[in-house]
Amino acid sequence: MLDLSFESPKPKIISGAKFDWELVIGMEVHAQVASASKLFSGASTEFGNEPNSNVSFVDAAMPGMLPVINEFCVEQAVKTGLGLKAKINLWSAFDRKNYFYPDLPQGYQISQLYHPIVGEGEVIVDLEPGIARKVRIERIHMEQDAGKSIHDMDPNMSFVDLNRTGVCLMEIVSRPDIRGPEEAAAYVVKLRQIMRYLGTCDGNMQNGNLRADVNVSVCLPGQYEKYQQTDDFRHLGVRCEIKNMNSMRFIQQAIDVEARRQIAILETGGKVEQETRLYDPDKSETRSMRSKEEAHDYRYFPDPDLLPLEIDQNWVDTVRSSLPELPDEKKLRFINDYKLTEYDAGVLTADIESADFFESVAKLCEGKLAANWVINELFGRLKKDDLPINESPVSPNQLAGIITLIQNEEISGKIAKELFEIVYVDGGNPNEIVDKRGMKQVTDTSTIEKSVEIVINDNPDQVAKAKLNPKLAGWFVGQVMKATGGKANPKSVNEIVFKKLNL
């Protein structure tokens, strides 16, 4: 059984000029729901279409157009909540978040402030083998995405693309349980992994389908413990929000830069202002975007065009029964069923495509050997060619065929690597290739004995050295393998060499 240790968060300590400071981080992750149509309209969500081609009358806020909720988006949000072991609220409601911006045609965003569809849950974040951190989820709510303002197409004008307007987002809000930049990135990685397994979000950060707002504050040692005891956020210091982070590397860099900015202010007697900031990776700095708004600044009120959303417990149970095996469950099963190390199981379950490929191989041959070949040979070759696992030139059946030949001692490890390269480049049946090219391992001991005797007779000086230092017998093994083109059975060669040298 997998033993994960859950410890009190060990904060990243940053030394200032006067004091040591602890980092406190909370995150709001915006995940685009994997749905062909938008939250309140039937318009397409396909990425890369011509600007303003995925826009319905509802999205464009034409007079008299009323929103109609997309049931599939609701199911995807519920499925995500269940995957995060969260409470599903059978009664939830939509609110209007009022603000004015060119890419928001309605002048408000439909969201869920007071009554979200998903309540408290948790994410288990893997930090290192045997050590994990539990990050609490405060809520998940559904909301519309806004459009996109484009400022670099004309020196005098800005343009607006409304294709994203109305796309369903899940905003996943964490508690301030994250204590360092690396943990923050690991948390987003784990969230993305879970949602990919569930099929609720593709996690493509490059296309903007997964974005993170990072709330950063610093406090003196001991203050976080006071917050845990009292649940009083004032112990954590004033937080600043860094908006729209779409890279794990930038998330880590921005947190470090922002923390040091706040420390410099506090240590010189200043006061950190709560605000929204942007990270500039070229200048390695965060800069002010706007003062941080509170809920009342947006004048939230219940959306009059949408009734409260009521869902049935039986329906939730049906969704629950359809959930796939999730990453932590699959990792534990791989460790138990295939006798893998925690590290290997973690690599193989990092994404569902890799896990499925490995299991297809492991069902046809020895599991541990299959893991070694998938991780070291296949993943290495695919990385070199910049290919995803689902475009692998070697199929699970072909790889299992190569591994089976090793297991049956029909080919050596060296020959197996040559065979793998042949199959990778030219394809074909491993068994037929081995037969056609005469690659089978030499197991006839009399033939191996003759090769050993020739090497021993031709190298009397090496024989004398080996008798003084038996470790040097490996030199003879290497020479025999070289003489036989790597076809001799290594185990038999070792045994015969030691026997002939009387070691």
N, C-alpha and C positions, 0 to 999 in steps of 0.2 A: 504494500500500500504506500502511496506517495505521502511523505511526511513534509508538510509545509509549516514552517515556523512563522507565526504572526507576532511581530514585536511592536512595541510602542514606536512610533515613527522616530527615526534618528535624523534630526534635521541636518541640512548642510549648513555648516558654520562659515560665515564670512567675517573675516577680521577687518574691522575698520581702524581708523587712526587711534580711537580711544577705547572702543568696546568690541566685543564679539557679538555678532548678530545672527539670529536664526531666520530662515526663510519660511514663509507660509504661502501656500499656493492653492487656489481654487480654480476650477476650469468650467467654462460653458462651451460645450462642443456642439456645433451645428452640423447635423448629419442629414444629407438629402435623402429622403425616402426613395427607395428603388421602386418606382411606379411609372407606368407609361404615360399617365396623365396627371394633371395638377390636383391640388387639394380641393379646390372648389369649382373647377371647370374641367372640360374634356380636352383641353389643349395639350399638345404633345410636350414631353419633357426632354426630348432627344437633344443631346449636346452637339454643338457645332453647326446647327442649321443657320440659314441666313438671318441676320438681325431682324427682330420683330416679326418673324414668321410663325412663332409658336404662341400667338396671342389671341385669346378669345375676347368677346365683348365683355365678359366678366372681368378678365384680367386687365383690360384697358379701362375699367370703371365707367363704362358707358351708362348713361342714365337709365334707371329701371332694371338693370341687370342684377339678379340675386344669386348669391352663392349656393351651391348644392354640394354637400360633403361627399367626398370620395371614400366609400366604405373600405376599399383596399388599403388606403393610406392609414385608416384607423387600425386595421388588422396588423399592418407593419409596425405601427407604434406599440401596440399591445404585445406583439411578438418580441420586440426589442426589450420591453419592460420585463417580460417573463424570462428572457435570456439573461437579464441582469438581476434576477431574483428579486424583483421589485413588486410593490403592491400595485395592483391594477384597480383604478378607481372606476366603479361601475357608473358613476355620475360625474360628468365633467362639463365644462362650459367654455365658450369662446368669448373673448373680449376684444375691444378695439384699442389699439395702441396708436395714439394720434401723434404724428409728426409729419412735417412737410419737406419733401425732397423730390427732385425731378424724376427719380427712378421709382417713385411710389405714386402711381396714378390716383389711387383712392384718397390719398392724404392720410391714410391710416393703414396699419397692418393688423390683420386678424391673428390673434395669438391666444394663449391661455395663461393668464396671470394668477387668478385666484383659485381656479379649480382645474389643475392639470389632469391629463388622462392617466399618468403614471406617477406613483408616489415614491417612497424611499426604497432604495435597492443598494447594491454593492458591486464593486469590481475587484477581483483579485489580481493584483499586479505582480508579475514575476520579476524579481530584482536580480536574483542569482540562484543557481541550483540549491534547492532546499529552503530558500528564503523568499517570502512573498509579503506584500503589503495589501491590506484591505482599505480601499477608498470608498467612502460612503457616497451613494447617489442621493441627492436631495429630491429630485423630481425630473420627469421628462414631460415636456409639453410640445404640442404640435403648433406650427405657425406657418404663415406664408413667407416665402422669400421675396425680397425686393428685386428690382431690375438692376441694370448695370450702367453706370455713367462712364462714358469714354471721352478722355480729355486729350488724347495724343494723335488724333486724326486730322486736326485742323488747328492752326495757331490762334484762331480767333473765336472758335466755337467749340462747344462740347456736344456730344451726341448721347442718346439714350437707347439702350437695347432692352426691351421688355420681355425677352424670351424666358428669363428666369422668374419673372413676376408671377406669383401664385404657386410656384413649385413648393411641395410640402417639405418642411424641415422638421426634424426632431431636435429640440434643444435639450441636451443632457447636461444637467447642472450638478456639479459635485459639491461636497462639503470641503472646507479648507483643510483637507487631510494630507495633501501632497507637500513634501518637505524639501524638494530639491529639483533642479533642472532635469536631471536624468530620469527621476521618477515621473516628472510631468510627461516627458516624451514616452516613457514606458506605459503610462496610463492611456495615452491616446492610441498607442500601438495595440494595446489589449482591447480597448473599445472597438477599434476598427476590425480587429480579428474576429471578435464576437459577432459583430454586425454582418461581416462577410459570411461567416458560417450560417447565420440566420437568413441571409439573403435580403436583409432589410435596407442595406446601404452598401454601395460598392467601394466606399472609402477612398475614392480617387481624389486626392488632395490637389493634384495638378489642375483638374477641371473645376475645382471649387466645391466638390460634392462632400467634402469634410473640411471644416474650418474650426479653429479654436480661438476663443477669447480667454486670455489668461489673466487672472486677478493675482497680483503680487503685492505682498506687504512684508515688512521685516519687524521683528520684535527682539527684545533682550531675552537671554536665556531665562527660563522659568515662566515666562508669560504665556506660552502655549499651554503649559500644564494648568495654569489658572483658567484659561479659556475652556479646557476640557472639563474642569470642575464646575464652572459656572455657566457655560454656554454663552458667555458675554463676549461678543466680537471686539469690544473695545480693547481687550488685552492683546489683540493681534496687530495693532497698528493700523494706520490708514492705508487702504488698498488702492492701487491704480490698475486699471484694466488695459491690457494690450490687445488690440482688436485684430481679427482676421489673420491669424497665423495659419499658414498652410504648408508647413514643413517642420519635421521633427528637429532638424538642426537649428532652424531659426527659433523654434520654441525655446530650446535650451539657451541659445545665445541671448535672446531677448530677456529671459528671466534673470540671467546673470547681470546683464547691463542695467536693467531697471532696478534690481536690488541694490547695486552699488550706487546708483544715482540717489536712491532714497537714503541710504546710509550716509552719504556725503552731506545731504541736506540736514539730517537729524543731528549729526555730530558737529555741525557748525551752528547749532541753535535754531535752525529753521523748522518749518512745519510742512509736512508732505500734504499736498492738496489732493483730494479725491478727484480723479479725472480719467478720461479715456485717452490713451496714447497709441501711437503707431511706432512700429520698429523699423528702422532704416538699417538694413544689413550692410550697405556700402559704407555708411559712416559709423556703424556699430554704436548706435544711440537710439533712444526712444524720444519721440517729440510729442508735444501736446496736440491733441486733436480737438477735444472739447471738454468742458467740465462734465463730470459724471452726473448723469441725470438720475433722479429717483423716480419711483413709480408715479408719484403725483404729477411729475413734470410732463408725463405722457397723457394725462387725463384719461386713464383707463376707464372704460365702462362696458357693461355686457353688450355684445353685438346684438342689435335688435332684429337682424335678418336671420339669425340662427338660433334654433331651439337648443336647450341643453342636450348634450350627447349622453344617452342612456344605453348601456350595453348589458347583455344578459350573462350571468355567471356560467351558464351552460355553454354559451358561445366562447367565452374565455377558456373554459376547460377543453373545448374542441381545438382551439388554437394551440393550447399547451401540449395537447397530445400529438400535434403535428410537428413539434420542434425537433430539429435534427440533434444529433449528438454534438455537444458544444466542446470547445477546445480543451478545457480542463478535464472533462470526462474522457475525451479521446486520448489525451496525453496519459492519463492514469491507466487506461485500458491497454495502450501500447506498451507501457512499462510492464504491466502484469502479464499480458498475453504473449508478447514477443520478447520479453526479457531484455528490454532496452534500458540504457541509462537515462536518467532524467534529462540530461543535456540532449541526447539524440532524439528522444521523444519530443522535446520542445522544438527542435529544429524541424522535425517532420510534421508537426501539427501547426506550424506557424501560419500556414494557409491551407484551406480545405483541399485545394487541388493537389498539393504536395502530399497531404495525408492520404488522399484517395489513391494516388499513384503508388505510394509505398505499400499500402495495404493490398493492392492488386498484385504487387510483386511478392509480398510476404506470404500470401495465401498459397503460393506455388513453390516456395522454397523456405530455407531456414531464415527466421525473422531477423536475427542479429546480423547475419551476413548480408541480408537484403538491405538493412539500414545502412551498413557501411558502404555498400555500393551506390545506393541512392544519394547519400550525403556527400561522399568523397568523389566518386567518379562521375556520376550523372550531373549532380548540381554544379560541380566544378566545370564540367564541359559546357553546360548550358550557360553558366555565367560568362565564360570566355566568349561565347557566341551571342550573348545578350538575348537569349531565348527564354520565354516562360515555360513552365513545366508542361502546359497543355499543348506546346508545339515541339515537344521532345521528339527527335528523330528515332529514338529507341523506345519501343513500346514496353509496357510492363511485362508482357509475355516474352519478349526478346530478352529483356534483362534477367528475368527469372530463368530463362533457358541457359544463359551464360553462368549464372550462379549455381544452377543445378549441375552443370558440367564440372565446376570446381568441387562441389560437395561430393560428387561421385568419383573424384580424383581422376577424371578423364583429361583435364587440362590443369596446368599450374597457374598460380596467380599472375605470373609474368605473361603467359600466353593468353590468359583471360583479358588482360588489359589490351593486348593486341587485337583480340577478337572483338572487344567492345568498340574499339576505334573503327574496325571494319564495318560492324553493324551500324554504328552511328553515321558513317559517311555513305555507305553503299546499301545498307539494309540487308535483309536476308535472314534465313533461319540459322541460328547459331550452330545447331547440330550438323546441318548440311555443310556449313562453311568449314567446320572442324574436319569433317570427313574428306571433303574435296581438297582441302589444302594440307592435309596430313599434319594437323596441329595437335593430335592426341598425345597425351602424356605417355612417356615410356615407363611401363611398370614392370617389365621383364627384368628380374634381378640379375640374371646372367649377363644381359647386355650392359646393365649399369656397372656391374663388377668389372667388366673389361675396360670401360671408360675410366673407372677409378684406378685400376692397376696401371694403365698407361700414364695417367697424371702422376702417380706416386713414383713410378720408375723413372720418369723424365725429370723429377725434381728432388734428388736426394738431399740437397741442402735444406729445403723446406721441410722434409720429413724429420730431419734432425732437430730443427727448431720446434716443430709441433710436438715432438716427444718431450721436449723441455717445457713447453707451454701449450697445453691441449687446446687453448682458445684459438690457436692459429690453424686448427683443423678446418675452420671455416673457409680458409683460402682454397683448400682442395675442393670443398663443396662448390665454391664459386666457379672454379676451373672446369669441373665436370658439367655443371649446368651450362656453361659457355660452350663447351665442346658438343653438347647434345642439343644446342639451340634452345635451351630452356625447357626441353620436353621431358627431361628425366624427372621422376617423382622426387621432390626435395626431401621428403621424409626417408625414403629408401636410400638416397644418396648419403644423407647424414649417417644413417646406421652402418652402411657399408664402409664409408670412409673411416669411422671410428674403429670398426672391426679390423680393417686392413692395417691400420696404424697401431693396433694393439693399445689403444688409449682407454 
